[in-house]
């Protein structure tokens, strides 16, 4: 797969991220591709799903495994808008994803290249090819805009609440 293919599938992952944002979830989207076809898709849903494991990657891997009828996804590529966390890296290894393509780095919890380099640990029995930074600006902007909006909403609520009870008759 070339850069054009990577950009095409990352754009699809960004569409899924916007679905997460529409549910007031952190906008992360993921898609699993095998032989040039989408076999799985997911977006962040831990809040709406009341499930701490409902990251975009996990949703996409579950969807792909169900569609192909096998929890092993060797030969497949996972596209995700944000660098995966430790939990998701573990799921990537267990599912036998062959290639990971991510958009924005995650300096605090990224377990691929930023905070940790989990896929390089020698005891792992599966190697994953990694391409980071695909459409990083657009992916990072989606996250930044989400948290910026969330901070504005919190400030507005605080200002609104601080004004209550201060009215004089």
Order of alpha helices (4+ residues) and beta strands (2+ residues): alpha-beta-beta-alpha-beta-alpha-beta-beta-alpha
